[in-house]
Amino acid sequence: VTMIPALLLGTLLSQAIAKLSGPYNFYEEILVQDGYKRRFIRPVVALEDWRNISVSEIMNPFPVTISGWQRKELRFLLDTYPYDEFPVLAGNRITGIISRSRIVDYLETGTQPQPGRAKTVYADQTIGEISSLFIGSNGSLLPVLDRATGELTGIVTRNDVLRAQTKLTE
């Protein structure tokens, strides 16, 4: 019985310190440091609401891309990022998608790979409109283009869709 006030006081004190230490929890802070913008997705009431969420709400606006075939840069990219696929750019235009394994093969053999064809989407499309692109392919990455210029504005991955769905069901 005498411990309860001390535990309550400890709880209140830890909550106050957490609020003063910053707006993010540990996981959110890591995401922000990795370049993800913290976004809150509105709760879904029905499946139709889920399907109507726009790609811009869940996309990563800071994709890791390949714009050249310099071995040192590609090695750094593979050592730094755990991703399985990367968009390939010429300027700010998407030319394809390349897998991690094809980059490794290039670094070992020296034979420059051809990027695979990229299925692209627009930021104003909905999850319902793009979901069939994930289902119908082995890829886990869709480049997001600006509808007016055709330039890359971000990427949406299968994990982004799953993460958003999980966030909505919490």
Accessible surface in RSA format (square Angstrom, percent):
REM  Atomic radii and reference values for relative SASA: ProtOr
REM  Chains: A
REM  Algorithm: Lee & Richards
REM  Probe-radius: 1.40
REM  Slices: 20
REM RES _ NUM      All-atoms   Total-Side   Main-Chain    Non-polar    All polar
REM                ABS   REL    ABS   REL    ABS   REL    ABS   REL    ABS   REL
RES VAL A   1   160.85 105.8 121.76 110.2  39.09  94.2 121.92 105.9  38.93 105.6
RES THR A   2   125.58  89.3 106.15 107.6  19.42  46.3  85.03 114.2  40.54  61.3
RES MET A   3   120.18  62.2 120.08  79.5   0.11   0.3  88.55  75.3  31.63  41.9
RES ILE A   4   101.50  57.8 101.20  75.4   0.31   0.7 101.50  73.1   0.00   0.0
RES PRO A   5    84.14  61.3  76.83  70.0   7.31  26.6  80.20  66.2   3.94  24.5
RES ALA A   6    58.62  53.9  43.72  67.5  14.90  33.9  49.62  69.9   9.00  23.8
RES LEU A   7   108.92  60.7 105.54  75.5   3.38   8.5 107.34  75.4   1.57   4.2
RES LEU A   8   108.57  60.5 108.27  77.5   0.30   0.8 108.44  76.2   0.12   0.3
RES LEU A   9   121.28  67.5 119.31  85.4   1.97   5.0 120.75  84.8   0.54   1.4
RES GLY A  10    36.11  44.5   0.00   N/A  36.11  44.5  31.11  85.4   5.01  11.2
RES THR A  11    75.96  54.0  70.41  71.4   5.55  13.2  49.95  67.1  26.01  39.3
RES LEU A  12   121.10  67.4 116.52  83.4   4.58  11.5 116.74  82.0   4.36  11.7
RES LEU A  13   107.42  59.8 103.87  74.3   3.55   8.9 107.16  75.3   0.26   0.7
RES SER A  14    61.13  51.7  53.32  71.2   7.81  18.0  45.35  96.6  15.77  22.1
RES GLN A  15   100.22  56.0 100.08  73.1   0.15   0.4  29.42  62.6  70.81  53.7
RES ALA A  16    47.80  43.9  39.37  60.8   8.43  19.2  47.09  66.3   0.71   1.9
RES ILE A  17   101.94  58.0 101.00  75.2   0.94   2.3 101.53  73.1   0.41   1.1
RES ALA A  18    54.84  50.4  44.30  68.4  10.54  24.0  49.54  69.8   5.30  14.0
RES LYS A  19   162.19  79.1 141.66  86.9  20.53  48.9  86.71  78.0  75.48  80.4
RES LEU A  20   156.27  87.0 124.81  89.3  31.46  79.1 127.67  89.7  28.60  77.0
RES SER A  21    93.09  78.7  48.80  65.1  44.28 102.0  45.25  96.3  47.84  67.0
RES GLY A  22    26.77  33.0   0.00   N/A  26.77  33.0  20.00  54.9   6.77  15.2
RES PRO A  23   104.35  76.0  74.86  68.2  29.48 107.2  89.22  73.7  15.12  94.0
RES TYR A  24    71.69  33.5  50.21  28.6  21.48  55.9  16.83  12.6  54.86  67.6
RES ASN A  25    88.57  61.1  76.35  73.8  12.22  29.4  43.77 105.3  44.80  43.3
RES PHE A  26   164.22  82.2 151.96  94.1  12.25  31.9 157.64  95.6   6.57  18.8
RES TYR A  27   124.23  58.0 122.53  69.7   1.71   4.4 104.84  78.8  19.39  23.9
RES GLU A  28    27.82  16.0  26.89  20.3   0.93   2.2  11.89  23.0  15.93  13.0
RES GLU A  29    66.23  38.0  66.23  50.1   0.00   0.0  28.01  54.2  38.22  31.2
RES ILE A  30    70.26  40.0  70.26  52.3   0.00   0.0  70.26  50.6   0.00   0.0
RES LEU A  31    43.66  24.3  43.66  31.2   0.00   0.0  43.66  30.7   0.00   0.0
RES VAL A  32    50.65  33.3  40.54  36.7  10.11  24.4  40.54  35.2  10.11  27.4
RES GLN A  33   132.69  74.2  94.84  69.3  37.84  90.1  37.90  80.7  94.78  71.9
RES ASP A  34    97.69  68.4  65.95  65.6  31.75  75.1  16.79  39.5  80.91  80.7
RES GLY A  35    27.90  34.4   0.00   N/A  27.90  34.4  27.23  74.7   0.67   1.5
RES TYR A  36    48.20  22.5  44.46  25.3   3.73   9.7  26.36  19.8  21.83  26.9
RES LYS A  37   122.31  59.7 109.82  67.4  12.49  29.7  61.27  55.1  61.04  65.0
RES ARG A  38    88.41  37.1  53.88  27.5  34.52  82.2  22.56  30.8  65.85  39.9
RES ARG A  39    79.11  33.2  57.80  29.5  21.31  50.7  46.41  63.4  32.70  19.8
RES PHE A  40   136.91  68.5 107.36  66.5  29.55  76.9 107.65  65.3  29.27  83.8
RES ILE A  41    29.40  16.7  13.22   9.8  16.18  39.0  13.69   9.9  15.71  42.6
RES ARG A  42   123.26  51.8 114.42  58.3   8.84  21.0  70.50  96.4  52.76  32.0
RES PRO A  43   108.75  79.3  96.32  87.8  12.43  45.2  97.68  80.6  11.07  68.8
RES VAL A  44    41.75  27.5  17.34  15.7  24.41  58.8  17.52  15.2  24.23  65.7
RES VAL A  45   135.95  89.5 105.25  95.3  30.70  74.0 109.21  94.9  26.74  72.5
RES ALA A  46    52.39  48.2  43.26  66.8   9.13  20.8  52.39  73.8   0.00   0.0
RES LEU A  47   127.18  70.8 114.67  82.0  12.51  31.4 118.35  83.1   8.83  23.8
RES GLU A  48   105.84  60.8 103.32  78.2   2.52   6.0  51.93 100.5  53.90  44.0
RES ASP A  49    59.31  41.5  56.99  56.7   2.32   5.5  14.01  33.0  45.30  45.2
RES TRP A  50    26.61  10.7  26.61  12.9   0.00   0.0  10.83   5.8  15.78  25.6
RES ARG A  51    95.27  40.0  94.86  48.4   0.41   1.0  15.16  20.7  80.12  48.6
RES ASN A  52    73.75  50.9  63.42  61.3  10.33  24.9  17.97  43.2  55.78  53.9
RES ILE A  53     0.91   0.5   0.91   0.7   0.00   0.0   0.91   0.7   0.00   0.0
RES SER A  54    25.56  21.6  25.02  33.4   0.53   1.2  20.49  43.6   5.07   7.1
RES VAL A  55     0.00   0.0   0.00   0.0   0.00   0.0   0.00   0.0   0.00   0.0
RES SER A  56    50.32  42.5  39.28  52.4  11.04  25.4  21.57  45.9  28.75  40.3
RES GLU A  57    51.36  29.5  47.40  35.9   3.97   9.4  29.55  57.2  21.81  17.8
RES ILE A  58    10.59   6.0   1.47   1.1   9.13  22.0   5.12   3.7   5.47  14.8
RES MET A  59    22.67  11.7  22.44  14.8   0.24   0.6  22.48  19.1   0.20   0.3
RES ASN A  60    12.59   8.7  12.10  11.7   0.49   1.2   1.83   4.4  10.75  10.4
RES PRO A  61    34.36  25.0  20.76  18.9  13.60  49.4  20.76  17.1  13.60  84.5
RES PHE A  62   109.92  55.0  94.84  58.7  15.08  39.2  99.59  60.4  10.33  29.6
RES PRO A  63    30.22  22.0  12.54  11.4  17.68  64.3  12.77  10.5  17.45 108.4
RES VAL A  64    28.37  18.7  19.89  18.0   8.48  20.4  24.52  21.3   3.85  10.4
RES THR A  65    40.51  28.8  22.75  23.1  17.77  42.3   3.01   4.0  37.51  56.7
RES ILE A  66     5.00   2.8   1.76   1.3   3.24   7.8   5.00   3.6   0.00   0.0
RES SER A  67    89.20  75.4  56.94  76.0  32.26  74.3  21.95  46.7  67.25  94.2
RES GLY A  68    20.47  25.2   0.00   N/A  20.47  25.2  13.83  37.9   6.64  14.9
RES TRP A  69    49.29  19.8  39.02  18.9  10.27  24.1  26.05  13.9  23.25  37.7
RES GLN A  70    99.08  55.4  91.69  67.0   7.39  17.6  48.32 102.8  50.77  38.5
RES ARG A  71   111.66  46.9 105.85  54.0   5.81  13.8  56.72  77.5  54.94  33.3
RES LYS A  72   179.91  87.8 169.00 103.7  10.90  26.0 118.68 106.8  61.23  65.2
RES GLU A  73   108.52  62.3 102.74  77.7   5.77  13.7  42.99  83.2  65.52  53.5
RES LEU A  74     4.21   2.3   4.16   3.0   0.05   0.1   4.21   3.0   0.00   0.0
RES ARG A  75   106.46  44.7 106.46  54.3   0.00   0.0  47.19  64.5  59.27  35.9
RES PHE A  76   128.41  64.2 124.28  77.0   4.13  10.7 128.08  77.6   0.33   0.9
RES LEU A  77    17.85   9.9  17.85  12.8   0.00   0.0  17.85  12.5   0.00   0.0
RES LEU A  78    14.03   7.8   3.49   2.5  10.54  26.5   3.50   2.5  10.52  28.3
RES ASP A  79   106.40  74.5  68.91  68.6  37.50  88.7  30.17  71.0  76.23  76.0
RES THR A  80    64.26  45.7  36.62  37.1  27.65  65.9  37.30  50.1  26.97  40.8
RES TYR A  81    69.66  32.5  68.18  38.8   1.48   3.8  30.23  22.7  39.44  48.6
RES PRO A  82   110.29  80.4  85.36  77.8  24.93  90.6  93.84  77.5  16.44 102.2
RES TYR A  83    81.16  37.9  76.07  43.3   5.09  13.2  60.87  45.7  20.29  25.0
RES ASP A  84    98.92  69.3  92.29  91.9   6.63  15.7  22.66  53.3  76.26  76.1
RES GLU A  85    38.70  22.2  29.52  22.3   9.18  21.9   7.66  14.8  31.04  25.3
RES PHE A  86     0.42   0.2   0.42   0.3   0.00   0.0   0.42   0.3   0.00   0.0
RES PRO A  87     1.54   1.1   1.54   1.4   0.00   0.0   1.54   1.3   0.00   0.0
RES VAL A  88     9.66   6.4   9.66   8.7   0.00   0.0   9.66   8.4   0.00   0.0
RES LEU A  89    19.30  10.7  13.35   9.6   5.95  15.0  13.35   9.4   5.95  16.0
RES ALA A  90    60.26  55.4  46.50  71.8  13.76  31.3  54.47  76.7   5.79  15.3
RES GLY A  91    72.55  89.5   0.00   N/A  72.55  89.5  45.56 125.0  26.99  60.4
RES ASN A  92    63.97  44.1  57.56  55.6   6.42  15.5  21.18  51.0  42.80  41.4
RES ARG A  93   124.47  52.3 124.47  63.5   0.00   0.0  50.29  68.7  74.19  45.0
RES ILE A  94    32.14  18.3  13.70  10.2  18.44  44.4  13.70   9.9  18.44  50.0
RES THR A  95    78.15  55.6  44.66  45.3  33.49  79.8  50.14  67.3  28.02  42.4
RES GLY A  96     0.23   0.3   0.00   N/A   0.23   0.3   0.20   0.6   0.03   0.1
RES ILE A  97    20.39  11.6  17.07  12.7   3.32   8.0  17.07  12.3   3.32   9.0
RES ILE A  98     0.31   0.2   0.00   0.0   0.31   0.8   0.31   0.2   0.00   0.0
RES SER A  99    31.69  26.8  29.57  39.5   2.12   4.9  27.39  58.3   4.30   6.0
RES ARG A 100    57.69  24.2  57.50  29.3   0.19   0.4  38.42  52.5  19.27  11.7
RES SER A 101    71.21  60.2  63.85  85.2   7.36  17.0  49.41 105.2  21.80  30.5
RES ARG A 102    93.53  39.3  92.99  47.4   0.54   1.3  28.32  38.7  65.21  39.5
RES ILE A 103     0.00   0.0   0.00   0.0   0.00   0.0   0.00   0.0   0.00   0.0
RES VAL A 104    47.71  31.4  47.71  43.2   0.00   0.0  47.71  41.5   0.00   0.0
RES ASP A 105    78.93  55.3  78.75  78.4   0.18   0.4  21.34  50.2  57.59  57.4
RES TYR A 106    20.28   9.5  19.57  11.1   0.72   1.9   2.91   2.2  17.37  21.4
RES LEU A 107    24.48  13.6   8.44   6.0  16.04  40.3   8.44   5.9  16.04  43.2
RES GLU A 108   132.09  75.8  92.76  70.2  39.33  93.6  41.39  80.0  90.71  74.1
RES THR A 109    96.04  68.3  59.95  60.8  36.09  86.0  64.47  86.6  31.57  47.7
RES GLY A 110    34.19  42.2   0.00   N/A  34.19  42.2  10.24  28.1  23.95  53.6
RES THR A 111   100.91  71.8  90.18  91.4  10.73  25.6  69.06  92.8  31.85  48.1
RES GLN A 112    96.11  53.7  76.90  56.2  19.21  45.7  20.88  44.5  75.22  57.1
RES PRO A 113    18.01  13.1   8.92   8.1   9.09  33.0  17.82  14.7   0.18   1.1
RES GLN A 114   135.16  75.6 131.83  96.3   3.32   7.9  54.28 115.5  80.88  61.3
RES PRO A 115    38.04  27.7  20.07  18.3  17.97  65.3  20.07  16.6  17.97 111.7
RES GLY A 116    28.00  34.5   0.00   N/A  28.00  34.5  28.00  76.8   0.00   0.0
RES ARG A 117   201.85  84.7 165.62  84.4  36.22  86.2  81.67 111.6 120.18  72.8
RES ALA A 118    19.76  18.2   3.86   6.0  15.90  36.2   4.20   5.9  15.56  41.2
RES LYS A 119    71.54  34.9  63.98  39.3   7.57  18.0  46.07  41.5  25.48  27.1
RES THR A 120    47.49  33.8  27.02  27.4  20.46  48.8   5.35   7.2  42.14  63.7
RES VAL A 121     0.90   0.6   0.32   0.3   0.58   1.4   0.90   0.8   0.00   0.0
RES TYR A 122    68.81  32.1  68.81  39.2   0.00   0.0  26.54  19.9  42.27  52.1
RES ALA A 123    28.42  26.1  26.99  41.6   1.43   3.3  27.11  38.2   1.31   3.5
RES ASP A 124    94.01  65.8  68.53  68.2  25.48  60.2  44.87 105.6  49.14  49.0
RES GLN A 125    42.00  23.5  40.82  29.8   1.19   2.8   5.30  11.3  36.70  27.8
RES THR A 126    30.02  21.3  30.02  30.4   0.00   0.0  25.40  34.1   4.62   7.0
RES ILE A 127     4.06   2.3   4.06   3.0   0.00   0.0   4.06   2.9   0.00   0.0
RES GLY A 128    13.17  16.2   0.00   N/A  13.17  16.2   4.37  12.0   8.80  19.7
RES GLU A 129    99.32  57.0  75.92  57.4  23.40  55.7  37.52  72.6  61.80  50.5
RES ILE A 130     0.30   0.2   0.30   0.2   0.00   0.0   0.30   0.2   0.00   0.0
RES SER A 131    31.03  26.2  28.60  38.2   2.43   5.6  23.04  49.1   7.99  11.2
RES SER A 132    72.06  60.9  64.66  86.3   7.40  17.1  46.79  99.6  25.27  35.4
RES LEU A 133    50.77  28.3  49.68  35.5   1.08   2.7  50.76  35.6   0.00   0.0
RES PHE A 134    15.51   7.8  13.03   8.1   2.48   6.5  13.11   8.0   2.40   6.9
RES ILE A 135   147.68  84.0 118.53  88.3  29.14  70.2 126.05  90.8  21.63  58.7
RES GLY A 136    59.18  73.0   0.00   N/A  59.18  73.0  33.44  91.8  25.75  57.7
RES SER A 137    34.63  29.3  16.30  21.8  18.33  42.2  21.74  46.3  12.89  18.1
RES ASN A 138   158.70 109.4 127.32 123.0  31.37  75.5  38.45  92.5 120.24 116.2
RES GLY A 139    20.71  25.5   0.00   N/A  20.71  25.5  16.57  45.5   4.14   9.3
RES SER A 140    37.66  31.8  37.38  49.9   0.27   0.6  21.32  45.4  16.33  22.9
RES LEU A 141    12.95   7.2   4.15   3.0   8.80  22.1   4.15   2.9   8.80  23.7
RES LEU A 142     5.51   3.1   5.51   3.9   0.00   0.0   5.51   3.9   0.00   0.0
RES PRO A 143     0.04   0.0   0.04   0.0   0.00   0.0   0.04   0.0   0.00   0.0
RES VAL A 144     0.00   0.0   0.00   0.0   0.00   0.0   0.00   0.0   0.00   0.0
RES LEU A 145    17.65   9.8  17.18  12.3   0.47   1.2  17.18  12.1   0.47   1.3
RES ASP A 146    50.92  35.7  45.84  45.6   5.08  12.0   8.93  21.0  42.00  41.9
RES ARG A 147   140.56  59.0 114.22  58.2  26.35  62.7  63.72  87.1  76.84  46.6
RES ALA A 148    99.12  91.1  55.45  85.6  43.67  99.3  65.67  92.5  33.45  88.6
RES THR A 149    67.03  47.7  56.77  57.6  10.26  24.5  62.86  84.4   4.17   6.3
RES GLY A 150    21.39  26.4   0.00   N/A  21.39  26.4  17.04  46.8   4.35   9.7
RES GLU A 151    66.48  38.2  66.48  50.3   0.00   0.0   2.82   5.5  63.65  52.0
RES LEU A 152    16.08   9.0   4.38   3.1  11.69  29.4   4.38   3.1  11.69  31.5
RES THR A 153    49.74  35.4  35.55  36.0  14.19  33.8  43.69  58.7   6.05   9.1
RES GLY A 154     0.05   0.1   0.00   N/A   0.05   0.1   0.00   0.0   0.05   0.1
RES ILE A 155    18.89  10.8  18.89  14.1   0.00   0.0  18.89  13.6   0.00   0.0
RES VAL A 156     0.00   0.0   0.00   0.0   0.00   0.0   0.00   0.0   0.00   0.0
RES THR A 157    29.84  21.2  29.84  30.2   0.00   0.0  26.48  35.6   3.36   5.1
RES ARG A 158    85.12  35.7  85.12  43.4   0.00   0.0  43.30  59.2  41.83  25.3
RES ASN A 159    92.34  63.7  89.94  86.9   2.40   5.8  10.54  25.4  81.81  79.1
RES ASP A 160     9.24   6.5   6.51   6.5   2.72   6.4   1.53   3.6   7.71   7.7
RES VAL A 161    21.95  14.4  21.95  19.9   0.00   0.0  21.95  19.1   0.00   0.0
RES LEU A 162    94.76  52.8  93.97  67.2   0.78   2.0  94.21  66.2   0.55   1.5
RES ARG A 163   101.89  42.8  94.67  48.3   7.22  17.2  52.91  72.3  48.98  29.7
RES ALA A 164     4.38   4.0   1.43   2.2   2.96   6.7   3.91   5.5   0.47   1.3
RES GLN A 165    78.79  44.1  78.79  57.6   0.00   0.0  12.37  26.3  66.43  50.4
RES THR A 166    77.89  55.4  74.94  76.0   2.95   7.0  53.27  71.6  24.62  37.2
RES LYS A 167    89.09  43.5  77.56  47.6  11.53  27.5  44.67  40.2  44.42  47.3
RES LEU A 168    23.68  13.2   4.67   3.3  19.01  47.8   6.88   4.8  16.80  45.2
RES THR A 169   109.68  78.0  74.20  75.2  35.47  84.5  66.90  89.9  42.77  64.7
RES GLU A 170   155.19  89.1  86.67  65.6  68.52 163.2  70.41 136.2  84.78  69.2
END  Absolute sums over single chains surface
CHAIN  1 A    11057.0       9038.2       2018.7       6699.8       4357.2
END  Absolute sums over all chains
TOTAL         11057.0       9038.2       2018.7       6699.8       4357.2
